[in-house]
């Protein structure tokens, strides 16, 4: 009997060693076996994004992400154009109602007192973020969305406001630590860091996506103005990045942030 028991145990061990690892343990791969996922995002609903960026993205067949404060004047003034962009596959992301930032942090003199995020109850700001989702739904009909916190602020005073609103989103961006994701193994979908380029060259932008391809991870940009507006990059630099991405479709999967987050969720 002891011999039979040992033999049975040995057979079970052999079966466990032979049995294939489940697909959930397989390394993540990007669509088309691309080396890196790349998201091109644009904050604050600016004129240069409608006038220049969206036509350029369309020309290359890329889908971008546009984080629009629901109360941004240009959102209502040119609503048909934003709705058309969404119909073309571009993402309209949540960027809160009023783009409120913490006035108490250094360099925030420009924040109006009534827009000071530190003076708003967490619960009230969470309700505003939820309402911004509803507003965007009326524009594009989408029910899955991502979030970029205005100014990168994720706290109201000394309280974290991001955690209560996580169920509303597939993912969120975080300012800091650069635009290249170091590793996918311990990725936090609600803390994906971004590059916020201003006055950079095309070569500097291209270096970011090349580093992401070397690592096999992600590159995330958050632009503002392109060839105008504020926190701007030149059209030449932006176009150099687009041309590089378009020339190497086998290396880069360029898509909206919400689609990249869907891929990470599903895999």
PyMOL commands that set and color helices and strands:
alter all, ss='L'
color gray80, all
select helices_A, chain A and resi 2-18+23-25+31-33+47-60+73-77+79-87+113-115+117-119+122-140+150-152+162-168+202-215+235-247+257-266
alter helices_A, ss='H'
color red, helices_A
select strands_A, chain A and resi 36-43+65-68+91-94+147-148+155-156+159-160+172-175+192-194+218-223+252-254
alter strands_A, ss='S'
color yellow, strands_A
deselect
rebuild
show_as cartoon
